[in-house]
Amino acid sequence: MQSVTGKVENAAAVAKEKAESFKATDQEKAEKAAAITKEERQIAEERRKVKEYEAKIKLHETKAEIIQDKLLHNHPHHGRRRRRRPPPWP
């Protein structure tokens, strides 16, 4: 079961990505309204796409960090094995 903090961090990362996506869309609309030529409109659209992809990349990086932290905290020896004691009898 995933920890509560991991779920909260995932939800926060998704919300941040959506907010950045909406912000990019709003900026694109403003640039398109100010654009005079068709090429300027295309440039505005490409900028929006780049910003949305960057937001998605940040989301996946954040999720990877959360999973990595979870794995490190669940393994107390961090990959090292404990040596077994020999049995008490000869």
Biopython code that builds the backbone (N, CA, C, O; Angstrom):
import numpy as np
from Bio.PDB.StructureBuilder import StructureBuilder

atoms = [
    (1, "MET", "N", (0.841, -1.188, 0.000)),
    (1, "MET", "CA", (0.000, 0.000, 0.000)),
    (1, "MET", "C", (0.880, 1.243, 0.000)),
    (1, "MET", "O", (1.879, 1.323, 0.715)),
    (2, "GLN", "N", (0.493, 2.185, -0.799)),
    (2, "GLN", "CA", (1.281, 3.409, -0.908)),
    (2, "GLN", "C", (1.026, 4.282, 0.319)),
    (2, "GLN", "O", (-0.099, 4.364, 0.811)),
    (3, "SER", "N", (2.065, 4.921, 0.797)),
    (3, "SER", "CA", (1.928, 5.755, 1.977)),
    (3, "SER", "C", (1.078, 6.987, 1.676)),
    (3, "SER", "O", (0.937, 7.405, 0.527)),
    (4, "VAL", "N", (0.530, 7.542, 2.719)),
    (4, "VAL", "CA", (-0.333, 8.722, 2.576)),
    (4, "VAL", "C", (0.461, 9.910, 2.060)),
    (4, "VAL", "O", (-0.030, 10.675, 1.230)),
    (5, "THR", "N", (1.678, 10.067, 2.544)),
    (5, "THR", "CA", (2.482, 11.206, 2.082)),
    (5, "THR", "C", (2.807, 11.079, 0.600)),
    (5, "THR", "O", (2.845, 12.075, -0.122)),
    (6, "GLY", "N", (3.042, 9.850, 0.150)),
    (6, "GLY", "CA", (3.300, 9.642, -1.275)),
    (6, "GLY", "C", (2.100, 10.008, -2.112)),
    (6, "GLY", "O", (2.242, 10.614, -3.174)),
    (7, "LYS", "N", (0.910, 9.646, -1.644)),
    (7, "LYS", "CA", (-0.310, 9.978, -2.377)),
    (7, "LYS", "C", (-0.515, 11.492, -2.430)),
    (7, "LYS", "O", (-0.891, 12.040, -3.466)),
    (8, "VAL", "N", (-0.266, 12.153, -1.315)),
    (8, "VAL", "CA", (-0.434, 13.607, -1.268)),
    (8, "VAL", "C", (0.574, 14.288, -2.195)),
    (8, "VAL", "O", (0.233, 15.230, -2.909)),
    (9, "GLU", "N", (1.819, 13.800, -2.177)),
    (9, "GLU", "CA", (2.839, 14.384, -3.045)),
    (9, "GLU", "C", (2.499, 14.154, -4.517)),
    (9, "GLU", "O", (2.705, 15.042, -5.344)),
    (10, "ASN", "N", (1.979, 12.972, -4.851)),
    (10, "ASN", "CA", (1.577, 12.698, -6.229)),
    (10, "ASN", "C", (0.446, 13.626, -6.660)),
    (10, "ASN", "O", (0.470, 14.180, -7.759)),
    (11, "ALA", "N", (-0.545, 13.789, -5.783)),
    (11, "ALA", "CA", (-1.668, 14.667, -6.109)),
    (11, "ALA", "C", (-1.206, 16.106, -6.294)),
    (11, "ALA", "O", (-1.683, 16.805, -7.188)),
    (12, "ALA", "N", (-0.283, 16.547, -5.455)),
    (12, "ALA", "CA", (0.244, 17.910, -5.576)),
    (12, "ALA", "C", (1.009, 18.073, -6.890)),
    (12, "ALA", "O", (0.910, 19.111, -7.544)),
    (13, "ALA", "N", (1.769, 17.053, -7.272)),
    (13, "ALA", "CA", (2.533, 17.127, -8.531)),
    (13, "ALA", "C", (1.597, 17.183, -9.730)),
    (13, "ALA", "O", (1.848, 17.925, -10.680)),
    (14, "VAL", "N", (0.527, 16.410, -9.693)),
    (14, "VAL", "CA", (-0.439, 16.418, -10.792)),
    (14, "VAL", "C", (-1.142, 17.771, -10.874)),
    (14, "VAL", "O", (-1.337, 18.304, -11.966)),
    (15, "ALA", "N", (-1.519, 18.325, -9.729)),
    (15, "ALA", "CA", (-2.179, 19.627, -9.714)),
    (15, "ALA", "C", (-1.256, 20.717, -10.247)),
    (15, "ALA", "O", (-1.692, 21.611, -10.972)),
    (16, "LYS", "N", (0.015, 20.637, -9.886)),
    (16, "LYS", "CA", (0.980, 21.632, -10.368)),
    (16, "LYS", "C", (1.144, 21.527, -11.882)),
    (16, "LYS", "O", (1.226, 22.543, -12.572)),
    (17, "GLU", "N", (1.193, 20.295, -12.398)),
    (17, "GLU", "CA", (1.327, 20.094, -13.841)),
    (17, "GLU", "C", (0.120, 20.639, -14.584)),
    (17, "GLU", "O", (0.268, 21.262, -15.636)),
    (18, "LYS", "N", (-1.079, 20.409, -14.046)),
    (18, "LYS", "CA", (-2.291, 20.924, -14.688)),
    (18, "LYS", "C", (-2.315, 22.451, -14.661)),
    (18, "LYS", "O", (-2.727, 23.087, -15.631)),
    (19, "ALA", "N", (-1.874, 23.033, -13.554)),
    (19, "ALA", "CA", (-1.847, 24.491, -13.460)),
    (19, "ALA", "C", (-0.885, 25.083, -14.492)),
    (19, "ALA", "O", (-1.188, 26.092, -15.129)),
    (20, "GLU", "N", (0.273, 24.447, -14.648)),
    (20, "GLU", "CA", (1.238, 24.939, -15.639)),
    (20, "GLU", "C", (0.691, 24.778, -17.058)),
    (20, "GLU", "O", (0.951, 25.612, -17.925)),
    (21, "SER", "N", (-0.063, 23.709, -17.288)),
    (21, "SER", "CA", (-0.667, 23.492, -18.594)),
    (21, "SER", "C", (-1.700, 24.575, -18.899)),
    (21, "SER", "O", (-1.731, 25.114, -20.006)),
    (22, "PHE", "N", (-2.541, 24.891, -17.920)),
    (22, "PHE", "CA", (-3.539, 25.947, -18.112)),
    (22, "PHE", "C", (-2.877, 27.302, -18.319)),
    (22, "PHE", "O", (-3.341, 28.117, -19.116)),
    (23, "LYS", "N", (-1.786, 27.533, -17.592)),
    (23, "LYS", "CA", (-1.060, 28.792, -17.734)),
    (23, "LYS", "C", (-0.493, 28.918, -19.149)),
    (23, "LYS", "O", (-0.533, 29.993, -19.748)),
    (24, "ALA", "N", (0.037, 27.807, -19.678)),
    (24, "ALA", "CA", (0.582, 27.815, -21.036)),
    (24, "ALA", "C", (-0.519, 28.080, -22.057)),
    (24, "ALA", "O", (-0.301, 28.795, -23.036)),
    (25, "THR", "N", (-1.703, 27.505, -21.833)),
    (25, "THR", "CA", (-2.823, 27.732, -22.743)),
    (25, "THR", "C", (-3.253, 29.190, -22.732)),
    (25, "THR", "O", (-3.528, 29.769, -23.783)),
    (26, "ASP", "N", (-3.310, 29.781, -21.544)),
    (26, "ASP", "CA", (-3.681, 31.193, -21.449)),
    (26, "ASP", "C", (-2.655, 32.090, -22.141)),
    (26, "ASP", "O", (-3.024, 33.050, -22.818)),
    (27, "GLN", "N", (-1.382, 31.781, -21.976)),
    (27, "GLN", "CA", (-0.346, 32.568, -22.641)),
    (27, "GLN", "C", (-0.443, 32.430, -24.158)),
    (27, "GLN", "O", (-0.229, 33.391, -24.898)),
    (28, "GLU", "N", (-0.770, 31.216, -24.607)),
    (28, "GLU", "CA", (-0.927, 31.009, -26.043)),
    (28, "GLU", "C", (-2.079, 31.852, -26.585)),
    (28, "GLU", "O", (-1.954, 32.467, -27.644)),
    (29, "LYS", "N", (-3.191, 31.884, -25.871)),
    (29, "LYS", "CA", (-4.339, 32.684, -26.320)),
    (29, "LYS", "C", (-3.978, 34.160, -26.403)),
    (29, "LYS", "O", (-4.362, 34.848, -27.348)),
    (30, "ALA", "N", (-3.235, 34.644, -25.405)),
    (30, "ALA", "CA", (-2.833, 36.048, -25.420)),
    (30, "ALA", "C", (-1.896, 36.343, -26.593)),
    (30, "ALA", "O", (-2.017, 37.376, -27.251)),
    (31, "GLU", "N", (-0.959, 35.423, -26.845)),
    (31, "GLU", "CA", (-0.030, 35.625, -27.958)),
    (31, "GLU", "C", (-0.749, 35.549, -29.299)),
    (31, "GLU", "O", (-0.423, 36.294, -30.224)),
    (32, "LYS", "N", (-1.728, 34.648, -29.408)),
    (32, "LYS", "CA", (-2.477, 34.534, -30.655)),
    (32, "LYS", "C", (-3.320, 35.782, -30.899)),
    (32, "LYS", "O", (-3.482, 36.214, -32.041)),
    (33, "ALA", "N", (-3.852, 36.357, -29.832)),
    (33, "ALA", "CA", (-4.653, 37.565, -29.989)),
    (33, "ALA", "C", (-3.782, 38.734, -30.462)),
    (33, "ALA", "O", (-4.232, 39.589, -31.224)),
    (34, "ALA", "N", (-2.539, 38.755, -29.998)),
    (34, "ALA", "CA", (-1.636, 39.838, -30.381)),
    (34, "ALA", "C", (-0.929, 39.564, -31.710)),
    (34, "ALA", "O", (-0.318, 40.461, -32.290)),
    (35, "ALA", "N", (-1.016, 38.330, -32.184)),
    (35, "ALA", "CA", (-0.314, 37.948, -33.409)),
    (35, "ALA", "C", (-0.978, 38.580, -34.628)),
    (35, "ALA", "O", (-2.198, 38.733, -34.692)),
    (36, "ILE", "N", (-0.144, 38.937, -35.578)),
    (36, "ILE", "CA", (-0.639, 39.547, -36.801)),
    (36, "ILE", "C", (-0.630, 38.534, -37.947)),
    (36, "ILE", "O", (-1.561, 38.476, -38.749)),
    (37, "THR", "N", (0.439, 37.740, -38.007)),
    (37, "THR", "CA", (0.567, 36.804, -39.120)),
    (37, "THR", "C", (0.273, 35.371, -38.667)),
    (37, "THR", "O", (0.220, 35.066, -37.476)),
    (38, "LYS", "N", (0.089, 34.523, -39.650)),
    (38, "LYS", "CA", (-0.175, 33.110, -39.382)),
    (38, "LYS", "C", (1.038, 32.452, -38.711)),
    (38, "LYS", "O", (0.879, 31.582, -37.855)),
    (39, "GLU", "N", (2.231, 32.864, -39.098)),
    (39, "GLU", "CA", (3.448, 32.300, -38.528)),
    (39, "GLU", "C", (3.566, 32.614, -37.040)),
    (39, "GLU", "O", (4.001, 31.772, -36.255)),
    (40, "GLU", "N", (3.178, 33.824, -36.655)),
    (40, "GLU", "CA", (3.214, 34.187, -35.237)),
    (40, "GLU", "C", (2.252, 33.333, -34.428)),
    (40, "GLU", "O", (2.546, 32.971, -33.288)),
    (41, "ARG", "N", (1.110, 33.009, -35.008)),
    (41, "ARG", "CA", (0.156, 32.126, -34.332)),
    (41, "ARG", "C", (0.730, 30.718, -34.167)),
    (41, "ARG", "O", (0.557, 30.081, -33.129)),
    (42, "GLN", "N", (1.413, 30.248, -35.206)),
    (42, "GLN", "CA", (2.031, 28.927, -35.122)),
    (42, "GLN", "C", (3.138, 28.889, -34.072)),
    (42, "GLN", "O", (3.293, 27.898, -33.357)),
    (43, "ILE", "N", (3.898, 29.965, -33.986)),
    (43, "ILE", "CA", (4.954, 30.059, -32.973)),
    (43, "ILE", "C", (4.337, 30.018, -31.581)),
    (43, "ILE", "O", (4.869, 29.349, -30.695)),
    (44, "ALA", "N", (3.244, 30.709, -31.373)),
    (44, "ALA", "CA", (2.564, 30.711, -30.081)),
    (44, "ALA", "C", (2.094, 29.298, -29.719)),
    (44, "ALA", "O", (2.214, 28.867, -28.572)),
    (45, "GLU", "N", (1.564, 28.595, -30.705)),
    (45, "GLU", "CA", (1.096, 27.225, -30.454)),
    (45, "GLU", "C", (2.259, 26.296, -30.096)),
    (45, "GLU", "O", (2.137, 25.454, -29.206)),
    (46, "GLU", "N", (3.379, 26.454, -30.790)),
    (46, "GLU", "CA", (4.546, 25.618, -30.501)),
    (46, "GLU", "C", (5.105, 25.911, -29.110)),
    (46, "GLU", "O", (5.539, 24.998, -28.408)),
    (47, "ARG", "N", (5.095, 27.180, -28.715)),
    (47, "ARG", "CA", (5.553, 27.526, -27.364)),
    (47, "ARG", "C", (4.683, 26.866, -26.309)),
    (47, "ARG", "O", (5.182, 26.382, -25.293)),
    (48, "ARG", "N", (3.366, 26.849, -26.557)),
    (48, "ARG", "CA", (2.451, 26.204, -25.613)),
    (48, "ARG", "C", (2.769, 24.715, -25.498)),
    (48, "ARG", "O", (2.812, 24.164, -24.398)),
    (49, "LYS", "N", (2.990, 24.077, -26.634)),
    (49, "LYS", "CA", (3.292, 22.650, -26.620)),
    (49, "LYS", "C", (4.565, 22.357, -25.827)),
    (49, "LYS", "O", (4.622, 21.398, -25.057)),
    (50, "VAL", "N", (5.579, 23.191, -26.026)),
    (50, "VAL", "CA", (6.836, 23.006, -25.307)),
    (50, "VAL", "C", (6.616, 23.146, -23.807)),
    (50, "VAL", "O", (7.123, 22.338, -23.030)),
    (51, "LYS", "N", (5.873, 24.151, -23.396)),
    (51, "LYS", "CA", (5.620, 24.362, -21.967)),
    (51, "LYS", "C", (4.827, 23.211, -21.371)),
    (51, "LYS", "O", (5.087, 22.803, -20.239)),
    (52, "GLU", "N", (3.857, 22.678, -22.120)),
    (52, "GLU", "CA", (3.079, 21.549, -21.620)),
    (52, "GLU", "C", (3.957, 20.309, -21.478)),
    (52, "GLU", "O", (3.842, 19.582, -20.492)),
    (53, "TYR", "N", (4.831, 20.059, -22.450)),
    (53, "TYR", "CA", (5.719, 18.910, -22.364)),
    (53, "TYR", "C", (6.700, 19.053, -21.204)),
    (53, "TYR", "O", (6.999, 18.072, -20.522)),
    (54, "GLU", "N", (7.202, 20.261, -20.977)),
    (54, "GLU", "CA", (8.094, 20.489, -19.844)),
    (54, "GLU", "C", (7.383, 20.215, -18.529)),
    (54, "GLU", "O", (7.971, 19.656, -17.604)),
    (55, "ALA", "N", (6.109, 20.611, -18.445)),
    (55, "ALA", "CA", (5.334, 20.357, -17.236)),
    (55, "ALA", "C", (5.154, 18.852, -17.024)),
    (55, "ALA", "O", (5.230, 18.371, -15.894)),
    (56, "LYS", "N", (4.916, 18.107, -18.111)),
    (56, "LYS", "CA", (4.767, 16.656, -17.990)),
    (56, "LYS", "C", (6.079, 16.004, -17.563)),
    (56, "LYS", "O", (6.076, 15.055, -16.779)),
    (57, "ILE", "N", (7.187, 16.505, -18.072)),
    (57, "ILE", "CA", (8.486, 15.965, -17.683)),
    (57, "ILE", "C", (8.721, 16.196, -16.194)),
    (57, "ILE", "O", (9.172, 15.292, -15.491)),
    (58, "LYS", "N", (8.420, 17.397, -15.712)),
    (58, "LYS", "CA", (8.576, 17.691, -14.291)),
    (58, "LYS", "C", (7.703, 16.771, -13.447)),
    (58, "LYS", "O", (8.120, 16.311, -12.384)),
    (59, "LEU", "N", (6.482, 16.505, -13.929)),
    (59, "LEU", "CA", (5.577, 15.615, -13.201)),
    (59, "LEU", "C", (6.198, 14.228, -13.059)),
    (59, "LEU", "O", (6.204, 13.662, -11.967)),
    (60, "HIS", "N", (6.715, 13.683, -14.145)),
    (60, "HIS", "CA", (7.282, 12.345, -14.094)),
    (60, "HIS", "C", (8.565, 12.299, -13.268)),
    (60, "HIS", "O", (8.836, 11.301, -12.601)),
    (61, "GLU", "N", (9.350, 13.364, -13.307)),
    (61, "GLU", "CA", (10.546, 13.419, -12.474)),
    (61, "GLU", "C", (10.170, 13.437, -10.996)),
    (61, "GLU", "O", (10.801, 12.764, -10.181)),
    (62, "THR", "N", (9.145, 14.204, -10.657)),
    (62, "THR", "CA", (8.692, 14.278, -9.276)),
    (62, "THR", "C", (8.177, 12.925, -8.809)),
    (62, "THR", "O", (8.488, 12.491, -7.700)),
    (63, "LYS", "N", (7.396, 12.258, -9.642)),
    (63, "LYS", "CA", (6.889, 10.938, -9.274)),
    (63, "LYS", "C", (8.037, 9.944, -9.078)),
    (63, "LYS", "O", (7.994, 9.121, -8.164)),
    (64, "ALA", "N", (9.048, 10.017, -9.924)),
    (64, "ALA", "CA", (10.199, 9.125, -9.784)),
    (64, "ALA", "C", (10.934, 9.386, -8.472)),
    (64, "ALA", "O", (11.359, 8.444, -7.803)),
    (65, "GLU", "N", (11.087, 10.650, -8.101)),
    (65, "GLU", "CA", (11.737, 10.991, -6.835)),
    (65, "GLU", "C", (10.943, 10.467, -5.655)),
    (65, "GLU", "O", (11.524, 9.979, -4.686)),
    (66, "ILE", "N", (9.617, 10.561, -5.723)),
    (66, "ILE", "CA", (8.763, 10.073, -4.643)),
    (66, "ILE", "C", (8.931, 8.569, -4.486)),
    (66, "ILE", "O", (9.062, 8.065, -3.371)),
    (67, "ILE", "N", (8.926, 7.858, -5.600)),
    (67, "ILE", "CA", (9.083, 6.408, -5.541)),
    (67, "ILE", "C", (10.464, 6.031, -5.021)),
    (67, "ILE", "O", (10.599, 5.091, -4.238)),
    (68, "GLN", "N", (11.486, 6.758, -5.452)),
    (68, "GLN", "CA", (12.839, 6.484, -4.998)),
    (68, "GLN", "C", (12.959, 6.704, -3.491)),
    (68, "GLN", "O", (13.553, 5.883, -2.793)),
    (69, "ASP", "N", (12.403, 7.797, -2.986)),
    (69, "ASP", "CA", (12.433, 8.058, -1.552)),
    (69, "ASP", "C", (11.704, 6.965, -0.788)),
    (69, "ASP", "O", (12.151, 6.533, 0.274)),
    (70, "LYS", "N", (10.585, 6.522, -1.334)),
    (70, "LYS", "CA", (9.803, 5.468, -0.690)),
    (70, "LYS", "C", (10.623, 4.183, -0.596)),
    (70, "LYS", "O", (10.623, 3.519, 0.441)),
    (71, "LEU", "N", (11.325, 3.831, -1.681)),
    (71, "LEU", "CA", (12.131, 2.618, -1.673)),
    (71, "LEU", "C", (13.288, 2.719, -0.688)),
    (71, "LEU", "O", (13.597, 1.748, 0.004)),
    (72, "LEU", "N", (13.927, 3.873, -0.616)),
    (72, "LEU", "CA", (15.050, 4.031, 0.302)),
    (72, "LEU", "C", (14.615, 3.941, 1.752)),
    (72, "LEU", "O", (15.355, 3.414, 2.583)),
    (73, "HIS", "N", (13.432, 4.445, 2.074)),
    (73, "HIS", "CA", (12.959, 4.435, 3.455)),
    (73, "HIS", "C", (12.402, 3.078, 3.852)),
    (73, "HIS", "O", (12.341, 2.772, 5.043)),
    (74, "ASN", "N", (12.000, 2.264, 2.904)),
    (74, "ASN", "CA", (11.455, 0.951, 3.227)),
    (74, "ASN", "C", (12.541, -0.086, 3.465)),
    (74, "ASN", "O", (12.278, -1.104, 4.106)),
    (75, "HIS", "N", (13.744, 0.138, 2.973)),
    (75, "HIS", "CA", (14.833, -0.810, 3.129)),
    (75, "HIS", "C", (15.826, -0.257, 4.140)),
    (75, "HIS", "O", (16.611, 0.633, 3.815)),
    (76, "PRO", "N", (15.800, -0.781, 5.375)),
    (76, "PRO", "CA", (16.661, -0.201, 6.406)),
    (76, "PRO", "C", (18.154, -0.392, 6.162)),
    (76, "PRO", "O", (18.964, 0.372, 6.689)),
    (77, "HIS", "N", (18.535, -1.401, 5.369)),
    (77, "HIS", "CA", (19.956, -1.642, 5.156)),
    (77, "HIS", "C", (20.440, -1.089, 3.835)),
    (77, "HIS", "O", (21.626, -1.189, 3.523)),
    (78, "HIS", "N", (19.572, -0.521, 3.073)),
    (78, "HIS", "CA", (19.919, 0.113, 1.800)),
    (78, "HIS", "C", (20.727, -0.809, 0.891)),
    (78, "HIS", "O", (21.735, -0.405, 0.313)),
    (79, "GLY", "N", (20.266, -2.054, 0.777)),
    (79, "GLY", "CA", (20.894, -2.973, -0.146)),
    (79, "GLY", "C", (21.977, -3.839, 0.467)),
    (79, "GLY", "O", (22.455, -4.763, -0.191)),
    (80, "ARG", "N", (22.379, -3.579, 1.690)),
    (80, "ARG", "CA", (23.400, -4.410, 2.332)),
    (80, "ARG", "C", (22.718, -5.565, 3.049)),
    (80, "ARG", "O", (21.653, -5.400, 3.644)),
    (81, "ARG", "N", (23.324, -6.699, 2.987)),
    (81, "ARG", "CA", (22.779, -7.864, 3.681)),
    (81, "ARG", "C", (23.460, -8.022, 5.034)),
    (81, "ARG", "O", (24.639, -7.711, 5.202)),
    (82, "ARG", "N", (22.697, -8.507, 5.974)),
    (82, "ARG", "CA", (23.259, -8.792, 7.286)),
    (82, "ARG", "C", (23.934, -10.148, 7.249)),
    (82, "ARG", "O", (23.471, -11.073, 6.583)),
    (83, "ARG", "N", (25.014, -10.247, 7.961)),
    (83, "ARG", "CA", (25.688, -11.538, 8.046)),
    (83, "ARG", "C", (24.952, -12.429, 9.021)),
    (83, "ARG", "O", (24.522, -11.994, 10.089)),
    (84, "ARG", "N", (24.820, -13.656, 8.642)),
    (84, "ARG", "CA", (24.170, -14.613, 9.531)),
    (84, "ARG", "C", (25.169, -15.089, 10.563)),
    (84, "ARG", "O", (26.346, -15.294, 10.266)),
    (85, "ARG", "N", (24.692, -15.257, 11.756)),
    (85, "ARG", "CA", (25.545, -15.810, 12.809)),
    (85, "ARG", "C", (25.667, -17.329, 12.625)),
    (85, "ARG", "O", (24.723, -17.985, 12.184)),
    (86, "PRO", "N", (26.796, -17.860, 12.956)),
    (86, "PRO", "CA", (26.893, -19.313, 12.880)),
    (86, "PRO", "C", (26.036, -19.931, 13.993)),
    (86, "PRO", "O", (25.803, -19.282, 15.013)),
    (87, "PRO", "N", (25.575, -21.143, 13.821)),
    (87, "PRO", "CA", (24.754, -21.762, 14.866)),
    (87, "PRO", "C", (25.559, -21.934, 16.152)),
    (87, "PRO", "O", (26.780, -22.074, 16.099)),
    (88, "PRO", "N", (24.885, -21.924, 17.315)),
    (88, "PRO", "CA", (25.607, -22.002, 18.587)),
    (88, "PRO", "C", (26.241, -23.381, 18.833)),
    (88, "PRO", "O", (27.130, -23.489, 19.677)),
    (89, "TRP", "N", (25.835, -24.383, 18.159)),
    (89, "TRP", "CA", (26.423, -25.701, 18.347)),
    (89, "TRP", "C", (27.583, -25.925, 17.376)),
    (89, "TRP", "O", (27.615, -25.327, 16.301)),
    (90, "PRO", "N", (28.517, -26.767, 17.741)),
    (90, "PRO", "CA", (29.684, -26.974, 16.855)),
    (90, "PRO", "C", (29.409, -27.759, 15.641)),
    (90, "PRO", "O", (30.312, -27.989, 14.837)),
]
sb = StructureBuilder()
sb.init_structure("model")
sb.init_model(0)
sb.init_chain("A")
sb.init_seg("    ")
for serial, (resi, resn, name, xyz) in enumerate(atoms, 1):
    if name == "N":
        sb.init_residue(resn, " ", resi, " ")
    sb.init_atom(name, np.array(xyz, "f"), 0.0, 1.0, " ", f" {name:<3s}", serial, name[0])
structure = sb.get_structure()
